[in-house]
Amino acid sequence: MRIGLMADSHDHVPAIAEFASTFRDAGVAMVLHAGDYCSPFALGALLAAGLPVAGVFGRNDGDREGLRAEAARGVGGELYESPHSVELNGTRILLVYDIADVSDRSINAHAIVVHGCTHLQEQRLCGKTLIVNPGEACGWLHGVPTAAILDLTTRHVDILTLKGEP
């Protein structure tokens, strides 16, 4: 199973739409978003691509009820308070906005941790746990929108980078 990973999209709809198209074309089954959508309309492109979205809220998500309602319009879409555990194809995944908010024990209890907050792309191992930050989908701070595709079987992460403004 391939899943799309996003974080820190901050209402950058053209970038979100391009990532949604890339996810769909790559056979992604669903998207995990690690927070900071900002406004409900930021989810529109993912839903229009027919991608189920599960995510957690970040610190810049003001209209949480609106975001929840928008996510629920899609197939299998749901947003949670951070942190949140999900199990996909037998793989336990912790979805968290700020990784500093969770203990090492919680991290080690999961096969994969997906986080955002820093706007910096990261992949590392903590014991047997794969920790991934897909970077900033918006590209506002570092000038390059990034996201990722994770293969749950191989645990391989492909980083996606948009060249220039989409």
Disulfide bonds with the S-S distance in Angstrom:
none
